[in-house]
Amino acid sequence: MKYSKYRHEGDSLELNLFVKGIGLKSLHLGLWPKGQPLAFDDVSEAQKKFTIKLISMFPKDVETVLDVGAGIGDNAIYMAEKGMKITCISPSPSQEKHFVENILPEYENVNFIRNKYENLDINEKFDVVLMSESCTYFPMKKGLEQTNRYLKKGGYLVVGDTFRKDNRTTFKNLHRLESYIETAEKNGLIQMENIDVTDQVIQTIELIYNVLKYIPPITEVILDFYKRMFRRKYWIISKLVSTFFPQELNIAKDILFDAGLRRADPELFLEYITYRFLAFKKEIDS
Ligand SMILES: C[S@@+](CC[C@H](N)C(=O)[O-])C[C@H]1O[C@@H](n2cnc3c(N)ncnc32)[C@H](O)[C@@H]1O
């Protein structure tokens, strides 16, 4: 199933589901203290802990940050409040609107560029490039070449994300950890830290799975209700949708019923995926 056309603006159905549907205030998984019982109300707190931990991996005295795939700006706000100057980039029109309406008026030291990282072409270098759950959205090599280009000498790339543990192709949209580190080194980025936090993010996957698994049966019940209530109208509408939007219909079904649920399956996650906080240093000027 090809989602690229539907993800290329960075506004995926899944992201909207979590923010608008579930009410999350951040787009990353969060970091749970070991042994903490799971509760939806604690997700925001876990997400805050994630931000604090990731940003604690920055070197000292950071002034400028390129926040790649800035989402809805919770990391940017945290860094801005620490006095850093943040350039946020994302191709998403709805995220741009959110920044323009809610964040830029309040934080002079934040700006927003709507673009894909792989296409970014500006004349500036940064102390840190931050990729908080965004590095899977663009090709690994191009993303790391861009990072080498935009980092000052001595600057850091800090990444928090899911990686494939090995060569198996399940979850092939994710970068393989070993290849990522190798490709970073080829692009002048030397690994400084590599922390496995899989057992502190899996809790959010479990919560998401527990929500998503109810979508198919609930949808069936609602559709069945409409079918019976509005037999004729329902038939016409469903015929129109499947005739004029067959691909869109299949993609929505796949995200909500199949692939989305598979991606959030905690057992599959633990089998194939490792969640890492990584820091790389650019040693040589280029
Ligand atoms: C899972 S969200 C993470 C958001 C945020 N960094 C956070 O930690 O909450 C992924 C982000 O990457 C952005 N994105 C998608 N494609 C991108 C691309 N080609 N270049 C840069 N950002 C991209 C999405 O719009 C979104 O902002």
The ligand as an ORCA input file, in Angstrom:
! r2SCAN-3c Opt
* xyz 0 1
  C       6.094     11.835     14.349
  S       6.162     13.548     13.967
  C       7.327     14.112     15.183
  C       7.096     15.557     15.523
  C       7.979     16.177     16.605
  N       9.367     16.207     16.224
  C       7.812     15.498     17.933
  O       8.793     14.957     18.459
  O       6.691     15.498     18.460
  C       7.072     13.607     12.441
  C       7.320     15.002     11.923
  O       8.099     14.943     10.714
  C       7.507     15.811      9.752
  N       7.930     15.403      8.398
  C       7.327     14.548      7.548
  N       8.026     14.480      6.399
  C       9.094     15.316      6.531
  C      10.173     15.699      5.671
  N      10.313     15.162      4.461
  N      11.067     16.624      6.121
  C      10.940     17.144      7.354
  N       9.950     16.811      8.217
  C       9.034     15.910      7.810
  C       6.018     15.654     10.047
  O       5.260     16.680      9.446
  C       6.060     15.777     11.563
  O       6.223     17.102     11.948
*
